[in-house]
């Protein structure tokens, strides 16, 4: 790392995040009674340099119990607050996030190691999510008049009641948007929220909580308890009314078993081994970001492999390229990956940042080394870059990956992609679907109609056409996984309604429909059968 960049990172660390954001946490923990004895410090590292960013108190299971208790007490008034007022707080949060984006961008980069461009995705997502739910929540939560059992004799409404206290357990890779993004939907639905951020990245969400307080969120409604998932997770599941988990499939399975014990509902966004299909007629475009109009499959796939240094749940790790374009496209992609700006920078000048930790570097290196040892050919990258910082790894493209290599089927979660040639589209779709995962996929072709037909045959929760993941992710349509990649959906109407219980209220009038006057049981059955038969032909009644 150059001395000037090192100084910029050091200056940012010196901005005393611990004092500014960590004190907010202490204040929040102090709202509950469990705080008294000092907590062990949870040390947070700067992946760019390996230096310490700061520390926060390491929460205990008792802190979780207190946080849920405080949240539960605050939730009553919050649920009684009109939806319009709750939505207004979301819009103020939206404005504050945008106005103070430079701060959160620094923080996300410092605790996660990603490029500023990728950190900005988190700012966009939080703002879009807050705006969207602020605008649609009243409509989604409004009581709905539903078709009754028998017209005229009954009237039925569907109400949406908040679950109560929703727990959010989030990962380190998108620490701001994957924690506060889900909290936004839960909050506007009238829930209180307790977030357990990943131990590597507690600061971003503490910053978000501070901004929510400035936006007018009542005290106690949003609680943050940092600490180990294995230690705090069971306490959360034992006390919360709903759980939103983002993380690995293995942890998801464990948590689902615990949630089953209390029969609490949950949604989960888990791992992926995301494919892309590049058809012969894919729009290649030119590699001149900022100067070209139109779609470039080379740029799009390069972004899809390297965004967040490949540590995005929707990153592309498997690339299927049709024979007619393979020999043009693959060398162009390899060249693009080799020339993407990479390094530690708090500016906008690099595209690819660092891996987030020593453990990530070890896993990514092990996958690549195993593949190379078993015969894979490196078309781009393939090595760590200790000259840039302790955890940097080059954007990597591998050819000749086979079943006996670890990275063939397991999620690598790094800037590493295996490329395969195909002739026949049916064969490509079969290979794309031959995985336990089903999170995200993309199809690249000038023929959007054909690409949509292919998308319909792909087993994945989101499919981008000529887009890696941003168009699907940032839309108001549900996002989540098929197969082992998740349960339930975030975003869109389901992303809000999952934090509610549906309650049906029906009123019976004039006569009870279970026993009509002057009819014995047999006549009742005959009259009801006739009525039901007639209703079949009345428009609007199903
Ligand atoms: P992880 O190990 O499952 O950790 C995720 C979160 O779960 C962390 O906050 C962790 O806490 C906590 N945790 C760990 N063990 C727990 C337990 N026994 N009970 C309760 N909580 C527990 O996941 P990761 O490997 O760090 O994150 C990367 C994974 O997340 C990848 O597989 C990626 O695909 C997936 N992901 C999916 C999406 C999506 O939307 N589908 C988005 C992002 C990431 P501590 O680490 O602090 O102990």
Boltz pocket constraint, residues with backbone or C-beta under 6 A from the ligand:
constraints:
  - pocket:
      binder: B
      contacts: [[A, 169], [A, 170], [A, 171], [A, 172], [A, 173], [A, 174], [A, 178], [A, 196], [A, 197], [A, 198], [A, 199], [A, 200], [A, 227], [A, 228], [A, 229], [A, 230], [A, 231], [A, 232], [A, 233], [A, 234], [A, 246], [A, 247], [A, 248], [A, 249], [A, 251], [A, 252], [A, 254], [A, 255], [A, 268], [A, 269], [A, 270], [A, 271], [A, 272], [A, 311], [A, 312], [A, 313], [A, 411], [A, 413], [A, 439], [A, 481], [A, 485], [A, 486]]
      max_distance: 6.0
